[in-house]
Amino acid sequence: MGHPQPFRIILTMHIHPGREQEFEQTWLRIGDGVTSHPANLGQWLIRSEDEPSTYLIISDWVDEAQFREFEQSPGHLEHRKILHPLRASGSMVTGTVLTHLVGAAAA
């Protein structure tokens, strides 16, 4: 990952039913607003197989301080403003990655 202990953000987003495709397209269109930040290590969009209107967004950061700074930035606030109308509800969990075990298929 490039950094020994990245700070990970896991967002759960419940999208208004029928707006899933719009959400996915919008997320891709504005995603560089997150990944272009110098402290961002990457992000992933995951659609739940059990609940098609539910998504997980995983984003890794160099450290918590730089993520928190980004979280309050005008760019991030604009990003949230664009996605907010598509969202029925959401939650966020944060933590520091302690270790990463590489699976056999990744080698």
Backbone as JSON Lines, residues from 0, in Angstrom:
{"i":0,"aa":"M","n":[0.8,-1.2,0.0],"ca":[0.0,0.0,0.0],"c":[0.84,1.26,0.0]}
{"i":1,"aa":"G","n":[2.12,1.18,0.21],"ca":[2.96,2.35,0.17],"c":[3.17,3.0,1.52]}
{"i":2,"aa":"H","n":[2.32,2.75,2.47],"ca":[2.43,3.31,3.81],"c":[2.14,2.17,4.78]}
{"i":3,"aa":"P","n":[2.95,2.03,5.85],"ca":[2.81,0.86,6.71],"c":[1.45,0.74,7.43]}
{"i":4,"aa":"Q","n":[0.83,1.84,7.81],"ca":[-0.42,1.76,8.55],"c":[-1.42,2.8,8.05]}
{"i":5,"aa":"P","n":[-2.04,2.53,6.91],"ca":[-2.99,3.52,6.39],"c":[-4.21,3.69,7.29]}
{"i":6,"aa":"F","n":[-4.79,4.84,7.21],"ca":[-6.04,5.15,7.91],"c":[-7.16,4.84,6.93]}
{"i":7,"aa":"R","n":[-8.08,3.95,7.32],"ca":[-9.13,3.48,6.42],"c":[-10.48,4.05,6.81]}
{"i":8,"aa":"I","n":[-11.21,4.48,5.8],"ca":[-12.58,4.98,5.94],"c":[-13.49,3.96,5.27]}
{"i":9,"aa":"I","n":[-14.54,3.54,5.97],"ca":[-15.54,2.66,5.37],"c":[-16.89,3.35,5.5]}
{"i":10,"aa":"L","n":[-17.41,3.79,4.37],"ca":[-18.73,4.43,4.33],"c":[-19.75,3.41,3.87]}
{"i":11,"aa":"T","n":[-20.88,3.37,4.54],"ca":[-22.02,2.59,4.07],"c":[-23.04,3.61,3.6]}
{"i":12,"aa":"M","n":[-23.44,3.48,2.34],"ca":[-24.4,4.42,1.78],"c":[-25.61,3.65,1.26]}
{"i":13,"aa":"H","n":[-26.77,4.07,1.71],"ca":[-28.03,3.52,1.22],"c":[-28.58,4.55,0.24]}
{"i":14,"aa":"I","n":[-28.72,4.12,-1.0],"ca":[-29.14,5.01,-2.08],"c":[-30.65,4.87,-2.28]}
{"i":15,"aa":"H","n":[-31.29,5.97,-2.66],"ca":[-32.72,5.91,-2.94],"c":[-32.97,4.87,-4.03]}
{"i":16,"aa":"P","n":[-33.87,3.92,-3.79],"ca":[-34.15,2.88,-4.79],"c":[-34.47,3.49,-6.15]}
{"i":17,"aa":"G","n":[-33.91,2.9,-7.19],"ca":[-34.09,3.38,-8.55],"c":[-33.03,4.37,-8.99]}
{"i":18,"aa":"R","n":[-32.17,4.81,-8.05],"ca":[-31.15,5.8,-8.4],"c":[-29.73,5.21,-8.32]}
{"i":19,"aa":"E","n":[-29.66,3.89,-8.27],"ca":[-28.36,3.22,-8.12],"c":[-27.42,3.53,-9.29]}
{"i":20,"aa":"Q","n":[-27.91,3.41,-10.5],"ca":[-27.05,3.66,-11.66],"c":[-26.57,5.11,-11.68]}
{"i":21,"aa":"E","n":[-27.46,6.02,-11.37],"ca":[-27.09,7.44,-11.3],"c":[-26.01,7.67,-10.24]}
{"i":22,"aa":"F","n":[-26.17,7.0,-9.09],"ca":[-25.18,7.11,-8.03],"c":[-23.82,6.59,-8.5]}
{"i":23,"aa":"E","n":[-23.79,5.41,-9.11],"ca":[-22.53,4.83,-9.56],"c":[-21.84,5.73,-10.58]}
{"i":24,"aa":"Q","n":[-22.59,6.25,-11.54],"ca":[-22.02,7.13,-12.56],"c":[-21.5,8.43,-11.94]}
{"i":25,"aa":"T","n":[-22.26,8.98,-11.0],"ca":[-21.84,10.22,-10.34],"c":[-20.6,9.99,-9.52]}
{"i":26,"aa":"W","n":[-20.57,8.88,-8.77],"ca":[-19.42,8.56,-7.93],"c":[-18.16,8.45,-8.81]}
{"i":27,"aa":"L","n":[-18.26,7.78,-9.93],"ca":[-17.1,7.66,-10.83],"c":[-16.7,9.02,-11.4]}
{"i":28,"aa":"R","n":[-17.67,9.81,-11.76],"ca":[-17.4,11.12,-12.38],"c":[-16.66,12.06,-11.43]}
{"i":29,"aa":"I","n":[-17.0,12.02,-10.15],"ca":[-16.41,12.98,-9.2],"c":[-15.35,12.35,-8.3]}
{"i":30,"aa":"G","n":[-15.06,11.06,-8.5],"ca":[-14.14,10.34,-7.63],"c":[-12.74,10.92,-7.56]}
{"i":31,"aa":"D","n":[-12.29,11.57,-8.64],"ca":[-10.94,12.13,-8.61],"c":[-10.83,13.3,-7.64]}
{"i":32,"aa":"G","n":[-11.98,13.81,-7.18],"ca":[-11.95,14.82,-6.13],"c":[-11.41,14.28,-4.82]}
{"i":33,"aa":"V","n":[-11.45,12.97,-4.66],"ca":[-10.87,12.3,-3.49],"c":[-9.49,11.76,-3.84]}
{"i":34,"aa":"T","n":[-9.41,10.98,-4.92],"ca":[-8.15,10.29,-5.23],"c":[-7.03,11.22,-5.68]}
{"i":35,"aa":"S","n":[-7.36,12.44,-6.08],"ca":[-6.3,13.38,-6.47],"c":[-5.65,14.06,-5.26]}
{"i":36,"aa":"H","n":[-6.22,13.87,-4.08],"ca":[-5.62,14.45,-2.88],"c":[-4.29,13.73,-2.59]}
{"i":37,"aa":"P","n":[-3.23,14.46,-2.31],"ca":[-1.92,13.84,-2.11],"c":[-1.85,12.81,-0.99]}
{"i":38,"aa":"A","n":[-2.77,12.85,-0.03],"ca":[-2.74,11.89,1.08],"c":[-3.64,10.69,0.84]}
{"i":39,"aa":"N","n":[-4.36,10.65,-0.27],"ca":[-5.26,9.52,-0.54],"c":[-4.5,8.39,-1.21]}
{"i":40,"aa":"L","n":[-4.68,7.18,-0.69],"ca":[-4.0,6.0,-1.22],"c":[-4.88,5.21,-2.2]}
{"i":41,"aa":"G","n":[-6.15,5.58,-2.32],"ca":[-7.06,4.89,-3.23],"c":[-8.42,4.69,-2.59]}
{"i":42,"aa":"Q","n":[-9.4,4.39,-3.44],"ca":[-10.72,4.09,-2.91],"c":[-11.41,3.07,-3.78]}
{"i":43,"aa":"W","n":[-12.4,2.4,-3.21],"ca":[-13.12,1.31,-3.84],"c":[-14.62,1.54,-3.65]}
{"i":44,"aa":"L","n":[-15.4,1.2,-4.66],"ca":[-16.86,1.23,-4.57],"c":[-17.35,-0.2,-4.67]}
{"i":45,"aa":"I","n":[-18.14,-0.61,-3.69],"ca":[-18.65,-1.98,-3.61],"c":[-20.16,-1.92,-3.49]}
{"i":46,"aa":"R","n":[-20.85,-2.65,-4.37],"ca":[-22.31,-2.74,-4.28],"c":[-22.66,-4.04,-3.56]}
{"i":47,"aa":"S","n":[-23.54,-3.94,-2.59],"ca":[-23.98,-5.12,-1.84],"c":[-24.74,-6.07,-2.75]}
{"i":48,"aa":"E","n":[-24.45,-7.34,-2.65],"ca":[-25.2,-8.36,-3.39],"c":[-26.54,-8.63,-2.7]}
{"i":49,"aa":"D","n":[-26.6,-8.43,-1.41],"ca":[-27.82,-8.7,-0.64],"c":[-28.81,-7.55,-0.67]}
{"i":50,"aa":"E","n":[-28.29,-6.33,-0.72],"ca":[-29.13,-5.12,-0.73],"c":[-28.64,-4.22,-1.85]}
{"i":51,"aa":"P","n":[-29.24,-4.34,-3.05],"ca":[-28.72,-3.63,-4.23],"c":[-28.67,-2.1,-4.11]}
{"i":52,"aa":"S","n":[-29.39,-1.51,-3.17],"ca":[-29.33,-0.06,-2.99],"c":[-28.3,0.35,-1.95]}
{"i":53,"aa":"T","n":[-27.52,-0.62,-1.46],"ca":[-26.52,-0.35,-0.43],"c":[-25.12,-0.5,-1.02]}
{"i":54,"aa":"Y","n":[-24.27,0.48,-0.72],"ca":[-22.9,0.5,-1.21],"c":[-21.94,0.69,-0.05]}
{"i":55,"aa":"L","n":[-20.76,0.14,-0.21],"ca":[-19.64,0.43,0.68],"c":[-18.62,1.2,-0.14]}
{"i":56,"aa":"I","n":[-18.11,2.25,0.46],"ca":[-17.01,3.0,-0.15],"c":[-15.85,2.9,0.83]}
{"i":57,"aa":"I","n":[-14.76,2.34,0.35],"ca":[-13.57,2.19,1.18],"c":[-12.51,3.13,0.63]}
{"i":58,"aa":"S","n":[-11.92,3.91,1.52],"ca":[-10.92,4.9,1.12],"c":[-9.77,4.83,2.11]}
{"i":59,"aa":"D","n":[-8.56,4.71,1.58],"ca":[-7.37,4.64,2.43],"c":[-6.58,5.94,2.34]}
{"i":60,"aa":"W","n":[-6.07,6.35,3.49],"ca":[-5.36,7.62,3.62],"c":[-4.02,7.4,4.31]}
{"i":61,"aa":"V","n":[-3.08,8.28,4.05],"ca":[-1.76,8.2,4.66],"c":[-1.87,8.22,6.18]}
{"i":62,"aa":"D","n":[-2.72,9.1,6.72],"ca":[-2.93,9.15,8.16],"c":[-4.24,9.86,8.46]}
{"i":63,"aa":"E","n":[-4.68,9.77,9.7],"ca":[-5.96,10.35,10.1],"c":[-5.96,11.87,10.0]}
{"i":64,"aa":"A","n":[-4.86,12.51,10.4],"ca":[-4.81,13.97,10.4],"c":[-5.06,14.53,9.0]}
{"i":65,"aa":"Q","n":[-4.44,13.93,7.99],"ca":[-4.62,14.43,6.63],"c":[-6.02,14.12,6.1]}
{"i":66,"aa":"F","n":[-6.59,12.97,6.51],"ca":[-7.98,12.7,6.12],"c":[-8.91,13.73,6.73]}
{"i":67,"aa":"R","n":[-8.73,14.03,8.02],"ca":[-9.62,14.99,8.71],"c":[-9.51,16.37,8.08]}
{"i":68,"aa":"E","n":[-8.31,16.74,7.66],"ca":[-8.12,18.02,6.98],"c":[-8.9,18.02,5.66]}
{"i":69,"aa":"F","n":[-8.78,16.93,4.9],"ca":[-9.52,16.8,3.64],"c":[-11.02,16.83,3.89]}
{"i":70,"aa":"E","n":[-11.46,16.17,4.95],"ca":[-12.88,16.06,5.27],"c":[-13.54,17.43,5.43]}
{"i":71,"aa":"Q","n":[-12.77,18.42,5.87],"ca":[-13.3,19.77,6.08],"c":[-13.03,20.71,4.91]}
{"i":72,"aa":"S","n":[-12.4,20.21,3.87],"ca":[-12.02,21.06,2.74],"c":[-13.24,21.42,1.87]}
{"i":73,"aa":"P","n":[-13.18,22.56,1.21],"ca":[-14.27,22.96,0.31],"c":[-14.54,21.92,-0.79]}
{"i":74,"aa":"G","n":[-13.48,21.3,-1.3],"ca":[-13.64,20.29,-2.34],"c":[-14.45,19.09,-1.87]}
{"i":75,"aa":"H","n":[-14.17,18.64,-0.66],"ca":[-14.91,17.49,-0.12],"c":[-16.35,17.87,0.18]}
{"i":76,"aa":"L","n":[-16.56,19.06,0.69],"ca":[-17.92,19.5,0.98],"c":[-18.75,19.58,-0.31]}
{"i":77,"aa":"E","n":[-18.12,20.01,-1.4],"ca":[-18.8,20.04,-2.7],"c":[-19.11,18.62,-3.17]}
{"i":78,"aa":"H","n":[-18.17,17.7,-2.99],"ca":[-18.33,16.29,-3.34],"c":[-19.54,15.72,-2.62]}
{"i":79,"aa":"R","n":[-19.64,15.96,-1.32],"ca":[-20.77,15.48,-0.52],"c":[-22.08,16.09,-0.99]}
{"i":80,"aa":"K","n":[-22.05,17.37,-1.33],"ca":[-23.25,18.06,-1.79],"c":[-23.81,17.43,-3.07]}
{"i":81,"aa":"I","n":[-22.93,17.0,-3.96],"ca":[-23.35,16.37,-5.21],"c":[-23.98,15.01,-4.95]}
{"i":82,"aa":"L","n":[-23.41,14.22,-4.03],"ca":[-23.91,12.87,-3.76],"c":[-25.13,12.85,-2.83]}
{"i":83,"aa":"H","n":[-25.28,13.87,-2.01],"ca":[-26.31,13.85,-0.98],"c":[-27.73,13.59,-1.49]}
{"i":84,"aa":"P","n":[-28.16,14.19,-2.6],"ca":[-29.54,13.94,-3.06],"c":[-29.81,12.48,-3.45]}
{"i":85,"aa":"L","n":[-28.77,11.73,-3.73],"ca":[-28.92,10.34,-4.13],"c":[-29.0,9.4,-2.93]}
{"i":86,"aa":"R","n":[-28.63,9.88,-1.79],"ca":[-28.44,9.08,-0.59],"c":[-29.68,9.12,0.31]}
{"i":87,"aa":"A","n":[-30.15,7.94,0.7],"ca":[-31.24,7.84,1.67],"c":[-30.7,7.94,3.09]}
{"i":88,"aa":"S","n":[-29.55,7.31,3.33],"ca":[-28.88,7.37,4.63],"c":[-27.46,6.86,4.47]}
{"i":89,"aa":"G","n":[-26.69,7.02,5.53],"ca":[-25.31,6.55,5.46],"c":[-24.65,6.57,6.82]}
{"i":90,"aa":"S","n":[-23.52,5.89,6.91],"ca":[-22.73,5.87,8.14],"c":[-21.27,5.69,7.77]}
{"i":91,"aa":"M","n":[-20.4,6.03,8.73],"ca":[-18.97,5.95,8.5],"c":[-18.28,5.28,9.68]}
{"i":92,"aa":"V","n":[-17.34,4.4,9.37],"ca":[-16.48,3.76,10.35],"c":[-15.05,4.06,9.93]}
{"i":93,"aa":"T","n":[-14.18,4.37,10.89],"ca":[-12.79,4.67,10.58],"c":[-11.88,3.79,11.43]}
{"i":94,"aa":"G","n":[-10.66,3.59,10.95],"ca":[-9.7,2.84,11.73],"c":[-8.35,2.79,11.03]}
{"i":95,"aa":"T","n":[-7.36,2.36,11.77],"ca":[-6.01,2.2,11.23],"c":[-5.81,0.74,10.86]}
{"i":96,"aa":"V","n":[-5.35,0.49,9.65],"ca":[-5.06,-0.87,9.21],"c":[-3.85,-1.35,10.0]}
{"i":97,"aa":"L","n":[-4.0,-2.45,10.7],"ca":[-2.91,-2.97,11.51],"c":[-1.99,-3.9,10.73]}
{"i":98,"aa":"T","n":[-2.58,-4.69,9.85],"ca":[-1.77,-5.59,9.04],"c":[-2.55,-5.98,7.81]}
{"i":99,"aa":"H","n":[-1.86,-6.49,6.82],"ca":[-2.47,-6.94,5.59],"c":[-1.86,-8.28,5.23]}
{"i":100,"aa":"L","n":[-2.67,-9.32,5.19],"ca":[-2.19,-10.64,4.8],"c":[-2.54,-10.84,3.33]}
{"i":101,"aa":"V","n":[-1.53,-11.07,2.52],"ca":[-1.73,-11.25,1.09],"c":[-2.18,-12.67,0.81]}
{"i":102,"aa":"G","n":[-3.26,-12.81,0.05],"ca":[-3.78,-14.12,-0.31],"c":[-2.97,-14.78,-1.41]}
{"i":103,"aa":"A","n":[-3.09,-16.09,-1.51],"ca":[-2.33,-16.87,-2.48],"c":[-2.57,-16.4,-3.91]}
{"i":104,"aa":"A","n":[-3.82,-16.02,-4.23],"ca":[-4.14,-15.62,-5.6],"c":[-3.5,-14.29,-5.98]}
{"i":105,"aa":"A","n":[-3.11,-13.5,-4.99],"ca":[-2.5,-12.2,-5.27],"c":[-1.02,-12.3,-5.58]}
{"i":106,"aa":"A","n":[-0.41,-13.4,-5.26],"ca":[1.04,-13.55,-5.46],"c":[1.39,-13.79,-6.91]}
